[in-house]
């Protein structure tokens, strides 16, 4: 990694980190410069922001607490099979 420019791997790590706490100014500037040039990292950042926004929404809390919202039986079976095969 160049000392003056972040690569995509570094940007994605730091963008994720920035969701938890404020990064130093020089890191925020390097990320912003990278985002101006990279549509993939820009998309990744936007997706993280959307997930964070949804996870904090009252609707998600209602869905999580609503006992009538359940996985369909076929989805439960796929998960059960995946867990069974990963533990083998």
N, C-alpha and C positions, 0 to 999 in steps of 0.2 A: 504494500500500500504506500502510495506517495504521501509525503507529510503534508501536502497541501490539497489533496483531493481524496475523498472516500470512494471506494468501489461499491458496487451494488450490495454485496454481502454486509459490508460495514454500515451502509445507510439503512438497510432493513433492520439490522440489530439496534442501531441507535434510534431509529424512528419508533421502534417498539419500546425501547427504554424511555423515550421521551413521553410516553403515555403515563409513566409512573412518576417521573420527576423532571424538573426543568434542567435541560442540558446547558453547559457553558456556552457563551455567546459564539465563540469560534466554531464549536461543533454545530450549532444551529445554522451558522452561515455556510459551512461546508455542506451540510445537508441540503440547504436551500439551493445552493449552486448546482448540486448533483440533480436535484429534482427538476430544475429548469431544463436539464438536458436528457433526462431519463424518464420515458413514459411508463416503464414498468415499475420503477420505484414509486413514482407518483401514484400509480394505480394501487400499489400495495399500501401506501400511506392512507389513501382514501378509503380502502377497504377496512383497515384497522379502525379508522375514525367512525365508520358506519357501524362496525361491530360494537365498538365501545358505546356509541350513542344508543343502539338498540338494547344492549345489555343493561343500560341504566334506565330504560324507559319503563313507565308504569305498566305498559301492556305486557312486557316480558315477565314482570313480577306476578301479574295476574295469571299468565299462562303457567308459570312455574308452580303457583300455589293452587291452581284449579285441579281438583282430583279427577275431573272428567276428561282432561287432556292426557291421553295415554298413547303409547306407541301401538301401532297396529301389530297384530300377532306375527305377521311375516317379518316385520322389522325386528321384533324381539328375538325371533328364531335366528335371523342372520347375525345379530349381535352375540347371541349365545354360542353359535357355531364359531364365530371369529374368536371369541374369548377361549373357547375350548381348544381350538387349533393353535392359538398363540401360547397356551400354557403347556402344550405337549412338547 
